[in-house]
Amino acid sequence: VTTAAIDTWYDIIVTYDANTTLMTAYINGSLQNSATRTGAAASNGAGIRIASRWDAPQLLDATIKKIRVWNGALSNTEVAAIHQNYNSLV
């Protein structure tokens, strides 16, 4: 999905595996992209930003229903199961 549709629900999951440095992005349970990332995460001490740009005061005009954080990367199977569970609630 390159452009989000208005009044449409999306399940977005992004994982990062520190052991392999692999970052993956899923939309509605389907793998969209993956890439290796190296180097330490940048931090300015401002905490985590959700629905806003890190470098400008632009905000996402949307409702975020739920945010979950796991201590470890999820597998493709786990992402699919989470999406199936959320999809049944919509």
N, C-alpha and C positions, 0 to 999 in steps of 0.2 A: 504494500500500500504506500504510494508516494504522496497522495493527498487524502486526508481524512474526510469522510463524508459527514455532513451535518446531521445531527440526530441519529448517529450510529454508534453503537457500543463496540469498543475494541479492547481486547485482552492483550496487553503488551508485557512481555517478560524478557528481561535482559540478564544474562548470566556471565560470570567471569570466573575462570578456573585459574587460580594463582600458580598452580603446579605446571600447567601447560601454557599459561598466558593467553588462553583462548577466550575471546569474548563472543557471545552469540546473542542474536536478537530474534525473537519469535513474535509474530502477530497472529492472534487467534489460533494458537497452538501450532502454527507452521513456521519452520525455520526460514527466516528472511535473509540473514547474512551472518557471517562469522569472520573474525580476523584475529590475528595475534597482536597483543599489545605488550610492549615492554616499557620498563621504567616505572618509577614510583608514581603513585597518584598525586596530582597537584593539590595543595591545600593552602588556603589563606586563613584558616581558622574560623571561617564564617559558617561552618556546618554544611549540611546537605541541602541543596536547592531542588525543589520539585516543582515543575510547571513554570519555571522561569529560566531565562538565560543566565549563565554564570558571569557574562561579561557586559551585560546591558540590562536596564530595567524593563525588559519586555516579559509579559506574563502570558501564559497559555489561557485562552478563553475556553475553558472546559471544566467539567466536574470530574474529579478523581474519586472514584468510589472506594477503592481499597489499595493500600500499599502494604506489601509484605517483604521482609528481608530474611534471607536464610544465611546461615554460616557455612557456605559452601555452594559450589556450582550445582545446578540441577541437570539431570540427564534429559535427553529428548523424551523418554518415557514419562518422567516426572512432570515435565512441562505439559505434555499432552493430557495427562491425568488432571492436572490443575485446571487447564483450560476447559476440559469436559465438565468438571465440577462447577466452575463459574458459569459456563454456558447454560447449564441446566437451571440456573437462578435467574437468567435474564428473561 
